[in-house]
Amino acid sequence: LFTGKQLDGIWHTSIIVHKDEFFYGSGGISSCAPGGTLLGPPDSVVDLGNTEVTEEIFLEYLSSLGESMFRGESYNLFEHNCNTFSNEVAQFLTGRKIPSYITDLPAEVLATPFGQALRPLLDSIQIQPPGGNTFSRHNGQS
């Protein structure tokens, strides 16, 4: 049904920076200790390099994203998801994107008759990996 293409996975991605893991789901932007969601340790880690962005500037940036592009109600499994967030944040921090095999997957699925048939169901799915804390400007700051 999926035109003979095998899916290696439907990827959940996050960004680890300044000793915390940040991700996006239907609850908005969340943070946790690295590997701290119930999804457990990652299957794969891609090193996107180092950043010159200070923690203070990064947290301000995240706060503005959480109030604009990445509010919880903006989440969409195929078009505005954790991978969209990781890609955006990676470019802000390092100028590099996350791997295209991750960001291209939704379009590949939706280009198939099977993907189109499932779209109404898939569009209704909200994903929020349990175990993180909803990010706010004041998290971790005393």
HELIX and SHEET records of a PDB file:
HELIX    1   1 GLU A   55  GLU A   67  1                                  13    
HELIX    2   2 GLY A   72  SER A   74  5                                   3    
HELIX    3   3 CYS A   82  THR A   94  1                                  13    
HELIX    4   4 SER A  100  THR A  103  1                                   4    
HELIX    5   5 LEU A  105  LEU A  110  1                                   6    
HELIX    6   6 PRO A  113  ASP A  123  1                                  11    
SHEET    1   A 4 ILE A  15  VAL A  17  0                                        
SHEET    2   A 4 ASP A  20  GLY A  25 -1                                        
SHEET    3   A 4 GLY A  28  CYS A  32 -1                                        
SHEET    4   A 4 ASN A 133  THR A 134 -1                                        
END                                                                             
